[in-house]
Amino acid sequence: MPYSFVIFDLDGTLADSFPWLQRNVNDVADRFGFRRVTENDVETLRHASTREILDRLEVPLWKLPFIARHMRRLKTEQAASIPLFDGVGEMLMTLAKSGVRLALVSSDTEANAREKLGTSTALFADFDCAASIFGKPARFRRVLKRAGVSAAEAIAIGDETRDIEAARGRHRLRRGDLGLRGAERAEGAPARSRLRADGGYRAQIDRNVRRA
């Protein structure tokens, strides 16, 4: 049946945050003492799981809350430099007008998310933000409960391997509680180039929501 409830990720899915991350990641690495990211690392990291990324960059788990807090502060300071992908506003409006309810689960703060979304903010029924790197499964469950919908009625759309892990409940949820489909799952890899390809992002999400 068509999905009636869509849970979106923000950075890399609705917002084009990758250039911002490239500009800032090595300054953050120097500040917190983890390995700098080289050009050769980028594609490997895109396809890596969360734990693989942490291992590759030699990030100890105890530093994660401090890194996340610092990154959120940087995003707040530089929010104007992180635009939505082309066509996102129109895509969200199309879904909302068709009766699909929208929610946002993000590691960013709600204030930053609302600023990035701009006028599209009003289209969202729920926000659950500031998720920790392993905290999305519980937030998915929470927004489903607040919305009063089952996992079978919902679809989660993100751009990273950890979004798939979270939706499948690999960290704490029963496996398969919420299946991640949509713009990034088709070939099983985050693919930023596909988000940019001739409006295909908007069309592909619309097809998945309406026909899945």
C-alpha positions in Angstrom: 0.0 0.0 0.0 1.2 3.6 -0.4 2.9 5.1 2.6 1.0 7.7 4.5 3.9 8.9 6.8 7.4 9.9 5.7 10.3 10.4 8.1 13.1 12.5 6.5 16.7 12.9 7.4 18.0 16.5 6.9 21.7 16.8 6.1 22.6 15.2 2.8 18.9 14.3 2.2 17.0 17.5 2.1 19.9 19.9 2.8 23.1 20.0 0.7 25.4 19.9 3.7 28.3 18.0 2.1 30.3 21.1 0.9 30.0 22.5 4.4 31.2 19.2 5.9 34.2 19.2 3.6 35.1 22.7 4.6 35.0 22.0 8.3 35.7 18.3 9.0 39.5 18.6 9.2 39.4 21.6 11.5 37.2 19.5 13.8 39.6 16.6 13.4 42.5 18.7 14.5 40.5 20.1 17.4 39.4 16.7 18.8 42.4 14.7 17.8 41.0 12.2 15.3 42.4 11.4 11.8 42.0 14.0 9.1 39.9 13.1 6.0 41.7 13.0 2.7 40.1 13.1 -0.8 40.9 9.4 -1.1 38.8 8.7 2.0 35.6 10.3 0.8 34.0 7.5 -1.3 35.0 4.8 1.2 33.4 6.8 4.1 30.2 7.3 2.1 29.7 3.5 1.9 30.9 2.7 5.4 28.8 1.9 8.4 28.9 4.2 11.5 31.3 2.0 13.4 33.5 1.6 10.3 33.7 5.4 10.0 34.6 5.8 13.6 37.3 3.1 13.4 38.7 4.5 10.2 39.0 8.0 11.6 40.1 6.7 15.0 37.4 8.5 16.9 36.9 7.1 20.5 33.3 6.8 21.5 33.7 9.0 24.6 34.5 12.0 22.3 31.3 11.7 20.3 29.1 13.9 22.4 31.7 16.7 22.4 32.2 16.4 18.7 28.5 16.5 18.0 27.9 19.5 20.2 30.7 21.4 18.4 29.4 20.4 15.0 25.9 21.7 15.9 27.3 25.0 17.0 29.2 25.3 13.8 26.1 24.6 11.8 24.2 27.2 13.8 26.9 29.8 13.0 27.1 28.8 9.3 23.4 27.8 8.6 23.1 30.3 5.7 25.8 28.4 3.8 23.8 25.1 3.9 21.0 25.3 1.3 18.3 22.8 0.5 18.8 20.7 -2.6 17.1 22.1 -5.7 13.5 21.0 -5.9 13.1 19.9 -2.3 10.6 22.6 -1.4 8.4 21.6 -4.4 8.7 17.9 -3.6 7.7 18.4 0.1 4.7 20.5 -1.0 3.6 17.8 -3.5 3.7 15.1 -0.8 1.9 17.3 1.8 -0.8 18.2 -0.8 -1.3 14.5 -1.5 -2.1 13.8 2.1 1.2 12.4 3.2 2.3 13.4 6.7 5.9 14.5 7.1 8.3 14.2 10.0 12.0 15.0 10.4 14.5 13.0 12.5 17.9 14.6 12.5 21.2 14.8 14.4 21.0 18.6 14.0 19.1 20.9 16.4 15.5 21.6 15.7 16.3 25.3 15.5 18.9 24.7 12.7 16.5 22.3 10.9 13.7 24.9 10.9 16.1 27.6 9.6 17.3 25.3 6.8 13.7 24.3 5.8 12.5 27.9 5.8 8.9 28.1 4.5 8.8 24.3 4.2 8.9 24.0 8.0 5.1 24.3 8.1 4.7 21.2 6.0 6.1 19.0 8.8 3.9 17.4 11.4 6.7 16.5 13.8 10.4 17.1 14.5 12.7 14.9 16.6 16.1 16.4 16.5 19.6 16.4 18.2 19.8 12.6 17.8 23.0 11.0 18.9 25.0 9.0 16.3 23.3 5.8 17.6 20.1 7.5 18.7 17.9 7.4 15.6 16.1 4.1 16.1 14.4 5.3 19.3 13.5 8.6 17.7 11.9 6.7 14.7 9.8 4.7 17.2 8.9 7.9 19.1 7.6 9.8 16.0 5.6 6.7 14.9 4.0 6.5 18.3 3.2 10.2 18.4 1.7 10.0 14.9 -0.3 6.9 15.7 0.9 5.0 12.7 2.4 1.6 12.3 5.9 0.9 10.8 4.1 -0.7 7.8 2.5 2.7 7.0 5.8 4.6 7.2 8.9 5.2 5.1 12.2 6.7 6.3 14.4 8.5 3.7 18.0 9.3 4.3 21.4 9.4 2.6 23.8 7.5 4.9 24.4 3.9 5.8 23.6 4.8 9.4 20.1 5.8 8.3 19.6 2.3 6.9 21.0 0.9 10.1 18.7 3.0 12.2 15.6 2.3 10.1 16.3 -1.5 10.3 16.8 -1.2 14.0 20.3 -2.6 13.9 21.2 -0.7 17.2 18.2 -1.3 19.4 15.0 -1.9 17.5 13.8 -5.3 16.4 15.2 -5.8 12.9 12.8 -4.8 10.3 10.7 -2.5 12.5 10.9 0.3 9.9 12.3 -0.3 6.4 14.4 2.5 4.8 13.5 3.0 1.2 13.5 5.9 -1.2 16.1 8.1 -2.7 19.2 6.4 -1.3 18.4 2.7 -0.8 17.8 1.6 -4.4 21.5 0.7 -5.1 22.3 0.4 -1.4 24.7 3.3 -1.2 24.7 7.0 -0.4 24.8 8.7 -3.8 24.9 12.5 -3.6 25.2 12.7 -7.3 21.8 11.1 -7.7 20.2 13.8 -5.5 21.3 16.4 -8.0 20.5 14.6 -11.2 17.9 16.6 -13.2 15.2 16.6 -10.5 15.4 12.8 -10.1 15.5 13.2 -6.4 12.0 14.7 -6.1 10.6 12.2 -8.7 12.1 9.2 -7.2 10.9 9.9 -3.7 7.4 10.6 -5.0 7.4 7.3 -6.9 8.5 5.4 -3.8 6.0 7.0 -1.5 3.1 6.5 -3.8 3.8 3.1 -5.2 5.7 1.1 -2.6 
